[in-house]
């Protein structure tokens, strides 16, 4: 997948996860960062569960799931 597609998926995933978890986004760079890290986490979690995804939609879903998990962990660490 191209670098531009990676940034688009990261931005969308970060924005969607921000809306799911906090009710707002983090700005364009923050959304991209959360989405890219989320994609890595989501890919790891999906591989542990034996799931695979392909294409743009599958990559986006994987990144969203990972980004939501990332934001959830961050919220728990901030409360501690």
MMTF fields as JSON, N, C-alpha, C and O atoms, coordinates in Angstrom:
{
  "mmtfVersion": "1.0.0",
  "mmtfProducer": "UNKNOWN",
  "numBonds": 319,
  "numAtoms": 320,
  "numGroups": 80,
  "numChains": 1,
  "numModels": 1,
  "chainsPerModel": [1],
  "groupsPerChain": [80],
  "chainIdList": ["A"],
  "bondAtomList": [4, 2, 8, 6, 12, 10, 16, 14, 20, 18, 24, 22, 28, 26, 32, 30, 36, 34, 40, 38, 44, 42, 48, 46, 52, 50, 56, 54, 60, 58, 64, 62, 68, 66, 72, 70, 76, 74, 80, 78, 84, 82, 88, 86, 92, 90, 96, 94, 100, 98, 104, 102, 108, 106, 112, 110, 116, 114, 120, 118, 124, 122, 128, 126, 132, 130, 136, 134, 140, 138, 144, 142, 148, 146, 152, 150, 156, 154, 160, 158, 164, 162, 168, 166, 172, 170, 176, 174, 180, 178, 184, 182, 188, 186, 192, 190, 196, 194, 200, 198, 204, 202, 208, 206, 212, 210, 216, 214, 220, 218, 224, 222, 228, 226, 232, 230, 236, 234, 240, 238, 244, 242, 248, 246, 252, 250, 256, 254, 260, 258, 264, 262, 268, 266, 272, 270, 276, 274, 280, 278, 284, 282, 288, 286, 292, 290, 296, 294, 300, 298, 304, 302, 308, 306, 312, 310, 316, 314],
  "bondOrderList": [1, 1, 1, 1, 1, 1, 1, 1, 1, 1, 1, 1, 1, 1, 1, 1, 1, 1, 1, 1, 1, 1, 1, 1, 1, 1, 1, 1, 1, 1, 1, 1, 1, 1, 1, 1, 1, 1, 1, 1, 1, 1, 1, 1, 1, 1, 1, 1, 1, 1, 1, 1, 1, 1, 1, 1, 1, 1, 1, 1, 1, 1, 1, 1, 1, 1, 1, 1, 1, 1, 1, 1, 1, 1, 1, 1, 1, 1, 1],
  "groupList": [{"groupName": "UNK", "atomNameList": ["N", "CA", "C", "O"], "elementList": ["N", "C", "C", "O"], "formalChargeList": [0, 0, 0, 0], "bondAtomList": [1, 0, 2, 1, 3, 2], "bondOrderList": [1, 1, 2], "singleLetterCode": "X", "chemCompType": "L-PEPTIDE LINKING"}],
  "groupTypeList": [0, 0, 0, 0, 0, 0, 0, 0, 0, 0, 0, 0, 0, 0, 0, 0, 0, 0, 0, 0, 0, 0, 0, 0, 0, 0, 0, 0, 0, 0, 0, 0, 0, 0, 0, 0, 0, 0, 0, 0, 0, 0, 0, 0, 0, 0, 0, 0, 0, 0, 0, 0, 0, 0, 0, 0, 0, 0, 0, 0, 0, 0, 0, 0, 0, 0, 0, 0, 0, 0, 0, 0, 0, 0, 0, 0, 0, 0, 0, 0],
  "groupIdList": [1, 2, 3, 4, 5, 6, 7, 8, 9, 10, 11, 12, 13, 14, 15, 16, 17, 18, 19, 20, 21, 22, 23, 24, 25, 26, 27, 28, 29, 30, 31, 32, 33, 34, 35, 36, 37, 38, 39, 40, 41, 42, 43, 44, 45, 46, 47, 48, 49, 50, 51, 52, 53, 54, 55, 56, 57, 58, 59, 60, 61, 62, 63, 64, 65, 66, 67, 68, 69, 70, 71, 72, 73, 74, 75, 76, 77, 78, 79, 80],
  "secStructList": [7, 7, 2, 2, 2, 2, 2, 2, 2, 2, 2, 2, 2, 2, 2, 2, 2, 2, 2, 2, 2, 6, 1, 1, 7, 7, 2, 2, 2, 2, 2, 2, 2, 2, 2, 2, 2, 2, 2, 2, 2, 2, 2, 2, 2, 2, 2, 2, 2, 6, 7, 7, 7, 7, 2, 2, 2, 2, 2, 2, 2, 2, 2, 2, 2, 2, 2, 2, 2, 2, 2, 2, 2, 2, 2, 2, 2, 2, 2, 7],
  "xCoordList": [0.848, 0.0, 0.897, 1.931, 0.508, 1.318, 1.313, 0.439, 2.307, 2.478, 1.275, 0.829, 0.752, -0.403, -1.626, -2.363, -1.839, -2.962, -2.794, -3.77, -1.563, -1.266, -1.649, -2.237, -1.323, -1.667, -3.177, -3.724, -3.846, -5.301, -5.984, -6.876, -5.573, -6.162, -5.863, -6.738, -4.642, -4.284, -5.108, -5.585, -5.279, -6.074, -7.532, -8.122, -8.109, -9.508, -9.694, -10.633, -8.809, -8.926, -8.758, -9.501, -7.799, -7.6, -8.799, -9.211, -9.36, -10.516, -11.732, -12.429, -11.981, -13.127, -12.945, -13.884, -11.75, -11.499, -11.619, -12.137, -11.147, -11.293, -12.746, -13.112, -13.58, -15.01, -15.676, -16.592, -15.23, -15.798, -15.412, -16.258, -14.159, -13.66, -13.784, -14.017, -13.642, -13.613, -14.634, -14.867, -15.227, -16.172, -15.527, -16.186, -14.266, -13.6, -12.283, -11.765, -11.743, -10.48, -9.3, -9.463, -8.113, -6.875, -6.131, -4.939, -6.775, -6.07, -5.533, -5.475, -5.147, -4.757, -3.545, -3.552, -2.513, -1.308, -1.557, -1.06, -2.318, -2.65, -3.48, -3.244, -4.46, -5.289, -4.462, -4.638, -3.56, -2.712, -1.837, -1.704, -1.237, -0.383, -1.143, -0.685, -2.315, -3.132, -3.562, -3.553, -3.936, -4.368, -3.262, -3.494, -2.059, -0.939, -0.526, -0.316, -0.409, -0.078, -1.21, -0.972, -2.442, -3.589, -3.578, -3.967, -3.138, -3.051, -2.053, -2.287, -0.958, 0.037, -0.551, -0.415, -1.202, -1.82, -2.931, -3.022, -3.78, -4.875, -4.375, -4.932, -3.328, -2.748, -2.223, -2.386, -1.587, -1.083, -2.232, -2.181, -3.272, -4.409, -5.148, -5.543, -5.336, -6.02, -5.219, -5.801, -3.894, -3.077, -3.146, -3.111, -3.244, -3.398, -4.709, -4.782, -5.739, -7.051, -7.215, -8.238, -6.215, -6.277, -7.132, -7.574, -7.364, -8.16, -7.245, -6.098, -7.753, -6.994, -7.946, -9.14, -7.408, -8.222, -7.43, -6.2, -8.142, -7.471, -8.189, -9.363, -7.485, -8.074, -8.176, -7.755, -8.737, -8.841, -9.759, -9.399, -10.942, -11.909, -11.369, -11.498, -10.777, -10.208, -9.098, -9.012, -8.237, -7.162, -7.725, -7.214, -8.768, -9.386, -10.018, -9.866, -10.724, -11.341, -10.278, -10.427, -9.21, -8.106, -7.508, -7.257, -7.279, -6.691, -7.641, -7.193, -8.933, -9.898, -9.931, -9.911, -9.98, -10.003, -8.736, -8.817, -7.583, -6.338, -6.286, -5.791, -6.787, -6.771, -7.708, -7.384, -8.861, -9.778, -9.116, -9.207, -8.458, -7.746, -6.648, -6.486, -5.897, -4.84, -5.408, -4.859, -6.485, -7.082, -7.651, -7.606, -8.184, -8.699, -7.568, -7.704, -6.448, -5.299, -4.76, -4.436, -4.664, -4.176, -5.096, -4.616, -6.414, -7.335, -7.18, -7.291, -6.926, -6.722, -5.413, -5.349, -4.367, -3.069, -3.159, -2.561, -3.898, -4.052, -4.799, -4.506, -5.762, -6.533, -5.723, -5.997, -4.739, -3.949, -2.952, -2.212],
  "yCoordList": [-1.166, 0.0, 1.234, 1.261, 2.219, 3.412, 4.26, 4.14, 5.113, 5.978, 6.903, 7.125, 7.439, 8.341, 7.597, 8.129, 6.376, 5.579, 5.287, 5.275, 5.051, 4.802, 6.013, 5.864, 7.208, 8.437, 8.661, 9.092, 8.373, 8.543, 7.584, 7.987, 6.33, 5.353, 5.747, 5.658, 6.178, 6.605, 7.788, 7.81, 8.767, 9.94, 9.596, 10.044, 8.798, 8.393, 7.552, 7.771, 6.604, 5.728, 6.516, 6.3, 7.423, 8.247, 9.139, 9.288, 9.733, 10.607, 9.815, 10.246, 8.657, 7.836, 7.341, 7.391, 6.865, 6.38, 7.518, 7.317, 8.716, 9.865, 10.196, 10.557, 10.078, 10.326, 9.238, 9.522, 8.007, 6.908, 7.034, 6.863, 7.327, 7.294, 8.615, 8.593, 9.732, 11.0, 12.005, 13.023, 11.745, 12.687, 13.761, 14.746, 13.606, 14.588, 14.073, 13.065, 14.758, 14.362, 15.029, 15.717, 14.815, 15.315, 16.228, 16.464, 16.742, 17.492, 16.521, 15.315, 17.045, 16.162, 15.298, 14.098, 15.883, 15.094, 14.115, 12.989, 14.535, 13.636, 12.455, 11.32, 12.723, 11.641, 10.657, 9.446, 11.171, 10.29, 9.44, 8.236, 10.058, 9.315, 8.228, 7.089, 8.579, 7.595, 6.479, 5.307, 6.835, 5.829, 4.889, 3.688, 5.409, 4.558, 3.622, 2.43, 4.155, 3.291, 2.291, 1.127, 2.762, 1.869, 0.758, -0.369, 1.058, 0.029, -1.061, -2.244, -0.655, -1.633, -2.492, -3.715, -1.85, -2.585, -3.49, -4.654, -2.956, -3.74, -4.94, -6.032, -4.746, -5.859, -6.946, -8.135, -6.53, -7.489, -8.244, -9.466, -7.509, -8.152, -9.092, -10.19, -8.659, -9.506, -10.776, -11.848, -10.67, -11.865, -12.821, -14.038, -12.285, -13.147, -13.919, -15.064, -13.282, -13.915, -14.765, -15.427, -14.75, -15.527, -14.878, -15.554, -13.591, -12.863, -12.181, -11.857, -11.969, -11.219, -10.3, -10.578, -9.209, -8.262, -7.802, -7.744, -7.48, -7.035, -5.854, -5.613, -5.13, -3.987, -2.767, -2.779, -1.723, -0.444, -0.545, -0.085, -1.142, -1.231, -2.12, -1.772, -3.242, -4.121, -3.455, -3.597, -2.722, -1.993, -0.906, -0.681, -0.232, 0.823, 0.258, 0.835, -0.857, -1.488, -1.934, -1.725, -2.545, -2.964, -1.772, -1.843, -0.681, 0.515, 1.141, 1.619, 1.148, 1.716, 0.905, 1.467, -0.42, -1.275, -1.036, -0.884, -1.004, -0.759, 0.617, 0.766, 1.628, 2.991, 3.122, 3.819, 2.461, 2.483, 1.819, 2.328, 0.693, 0.017, 0.929, 1.043, 1.577, 2.496, 3.624, 3.928, 4.248, 5.346, 4.877, 5.61, 3.67, 3.111, 2.904, 3.251, 2.335, 2.119, 3.468, 3.606, 4.446, 5.773, 6.379, 6.984, 6.228, 6.791, 6.106, 6.759, 4.804, 4.075, 4.476, 4.58, 4.702, 5.107, 6.527, 6.808, 7.404, 8.769, 8.807, 9.652, 7.906, 7.869, 7.297, 7.607, 6.475, 5.811, 6.749, 6.348],
  "zCoordList": [0.0, 0.0, 0.0, 0.669, -0.728, -0.854, 0.404, 1.262, 0.484, 1.652, 1.83, 2.956, 0.745, 0.819, 1.356, 2.186, 0.884, 1.387, 2.864, 3.615, 3.284, 4.7, 5.537, 6.608, 5.06, 5.771, 5.797, 6.812, 4.691, 4.637, 5.608, 6.356, 5.599, 6.518, 7.961, 8.823, 8.227, 9.58, 10.043, 11.178, 9.177, 9.529, 9.787, 10.771, 8.896, 9.079, 10.341, 11.107, 10.55, 11.718, 13.003, 13.961, 13.041, 14.235, 14.509, 15.659, 13.466, 13.627, 14.118, 15.036, 13.503, 13.909, 15.339, 16.134, 15.673, 17.036, 18.04, 19.138, 17.68, 18.568, 18.824, 19.942, 17.805, 17.978, 18.809, 19.582, 18.66, 19.436, 20.91, 21.788, 21.181, 22.558, 23.317, 24.526, 22.671, 23.388, 22.885, 23.536, 21.774, 21.22, 20.363, 20.031, 19.995, 19.154, 18.626, 19.106, 17.645, 17.047, 17.741, 18.749, 17.188, 17.774, 16.822, 17.02, 15.816, 14.786, 13.754, 13.992, 12.624, 11.506, 11.84, 11.563, 12.424, 12.734, 13.872, 13.846, 14.86, 15.963, 15.497, 15.912, 14.626, 14.089, 13.283, 13.408, 12.457, 11.655, 12.562, 12.345, 13.582, 14.512, 15.248, 15.326, 15.793, 16.506, 15.556, 15.933, 14.333, 13.366, 12.947, 12.814, 12.735, 12.32, 13.446, 13.22, 14.659, 15.798, 16.025, 16.347, 15.852, 15.981, 14.954, 15.259, 13.735, 12.705, 13.097, 12.854, 13.695, 14.153, 15.271, 15.257, 16.235, 17.345, 16.827, 17.219, 15.943, 15.385, 14.598, 14.709, 13.803, 13.062, 13.981, 13.708, 15.083, 16.062, 16.725, 16.857, 17.143, 17.799, 16.851, 17.243, 15.602, 14.631, 14.36, 14.195, 14.313, 14.075, 15.26, 15.074, 16.479, 17.656, 17.616, 18.062, 17.081, 16.995, 15.74, 15.568, 14.866, 13.637, 12.554, 11.624, 12.666, 11.681, 10.678, 10.988, 9.493, 8.497, 7.76, 7.648, 7.262, 6.513, 5.303, 5.33, 4.257, 3.051, 2.454, 2.734, 1.639, 0.968, 1.855, 3.012, 1.298, 1.999, 3.214, 4.298, 3.048, 4.139, 5.264, 6.438, 4.925, 5.944, 6.716, 7.936, 6.012, 6.686, 7.584, 8.68, 7.132, 7.925, 9.187, 10.264, 9.071, 10.241, 11.233, 12.437, 10.741, 11.608, 12.34, 13.543, 11.627, 12.233, 13.247, 14.289, 12.968, 13.912, 15.197, 16.292, 15.064, 16.254, 17.094, 18.313, 16.445, 17.162, 17.792, 18.909, 17.094, 17.626, 18.825, 19.787, 18.779, 19.922, 21.127, 22.244, 20.907, 22.0, 22.548, 23.763, 21.66, 22.088, 22.934, 23.994, 22.498, 23.255, 24.582, 25.57, 24.617, 25.862, 26.868, 28.041, 26.407, 27.283, 27.78, 28.96, 26.9, 27.305, 28.36, 29.319, 28.199, 29.182, 30.545, 31.583, 30.542, 31.801, 32.467, 33.692, 31.674, 32.238, 32.829, 33.868, 32.172, 32.675, 33.994, 34.841, 34.189, 35.441, 36.593, 37.753, 36.297, 37.347, 37.98, 38.878]
}
